[in-house]
Amino acid sequence: MKKKLIAVTAASALALTMLSACGGGSASTTPVPDAGEDSGQVAEETRTVIVGTVGNGLPYSLIDADGTWTGIEADLWAEVGERTGWTIEVKQLGDLASVFGEMESGRTDVAANCYAITEARLESYVASDPIYADAQVIIVKPDSPYQTLEDLRGCSIGVTSGQACQTTIEEMAPDYDWTVVTYEDSSAGFQDCDLGRVDAYANTVSNILQAQEAQGLEFRQLDEQLFGNNVGWWFADTEEGIALRDEINEVLAEMQADGTVSEIVTKYMGEDMTTLISDQWLTATH
């Protein structure tokens, strides 16, 4: 996919003024004319923060052909920009690996596509405080005879590449003699599960609900959940990355306290998943 760098726009068509600054969280000040001579006044700090995302689907992040950015990430970052005065730019990238690769190389400042806080990611990057939480489950067709994990012994299980549940399913596979089938696109995996090409599929509750509505599919969740995920933003494990994370955590805390995050998450998820945030699941400090 051709990379695009565009100014962020929220669902409400909020326009953020483009300011002259560098990426990587750098800041600059500009003298402001004053009626008095040699007043020494300067403009407020300006900053450009470049957010990397896949941007290929709601409810998380969708960038249309005309450059309009919508979804949970778009609305959250529009709010961050409004509260800080920063210019928020979004860089659309082809896949999860590219999103983290661009951030690690310094070409973007943040990896944001409603990514789960996982041990594997915390080994290489730093995470924000949790934004909301989601559960990973296994789904089957409504008329499937499978009711439990034990019933699925010897079956095929689909997973989405890079999702948190991929690691869990692959670790569980030897115990249940599962054949793990990996998909780059969740929608293709859901379709294969519906058609019986795989016996079951592991994914997030939010993603499953969205797929059922968008693709006209119907699934049944096994009662046994795999685990829950706290979801956050990701930054390079550098002095600059950690400093930016800390600043954004302050803004995020305000947005949680006044209900803004809850409102945005509920708008796209259909329920307030900020209430599911748990200190029993991984957080930015494990």
Buried (B, 14 or more C-beta within 10 A) or exposed (E): EEEEEBBBBBBEEBEBEEBEBEBBBEEBEEEEEEEEEEEEEEEEEBBBBBBBBBBBBBBBBBBEEEBBBBBBBBBBBBBBBEBBEBBBBBBBBBBBEBBBBBBBEBBBBBBBBBBBBBEEBBEEBBBBBBBBBBBBBBBBBEEBEBEEBEBBEEBBBBBBBBBBBBBBBBEBBEEBEBEBBBBEEBBEBBBBBBEEEBBBBBBBBBBBBBBBEEEEBEBBEBEEEBBBBBBBBBBBBBEBBEEBBEBBBEBBEBBBEEEBBBBBBBEBBEEBBBEBBEEEBBBBEE
